Amino acid sequence: MSSVRFVIPKLRLTQLLKEPGGLAVADAVTKAGENLVTIRPTCRAELLALLDQAEATAKSSPETNRELIDLLYEYAVRSIGAGEICGVPAVDVALTSFCDLLDYMKTNGRFDREAIDVYLRAWRLLMSPELPAAGRDAVLAGLRQVTDRYAAD
């Protein structure tokens, strides 16, 4: 008769995780922040390029176009997170809200060029790091109102 024997190998990664060492969390966060500062100009340029593409796409598209909603959603969702790196985190909040608006439009079968233009103009405005906090908060509150209007449908 044979016997079954279970062997659980000792993984090197498991052992390394149990051993102390490496950077302290605070040092790692500081170093990561320094690294993000170095890529800020490139990130800002890419975010502005996506905004330019979104504006050009919206401008050249027919009045009611489901494909436009899909393209704008793609531009916005690809941009979420870049605002934080660029030093304009309010852009991420606005882009998330823009995606919600586009979802509501698509789901409800409604299309509102004016609402889309409001978001694109707000995106450009929020890209300014010099925008005062009160102005930023007012813009974000206005965008929430626009999105909430479509969420209720």
Secondary structure as GFF3:
##gff-version 3
##sequence-region A 1 153
A	DSSP	alpha_helix	12	18	.	.	.	ID=ss1
A	DSSP	alpha_helix	25	60	.	.	.	ID=ss2
A	DSSP	alpha_helix	66	79	.	.	.	ID=ss3
A	DSSP	alpha_helix	82	86	.	.	.	ID=ss4
A	DSSP	alpha_helix	90	108	.	.	.	ID=ss5
A	DSSP	alpha_helix	113	126	.	.	.	ID=ss6
A	DSSP	alpha_helix	133	151	.	.	.	ID=ss7
###
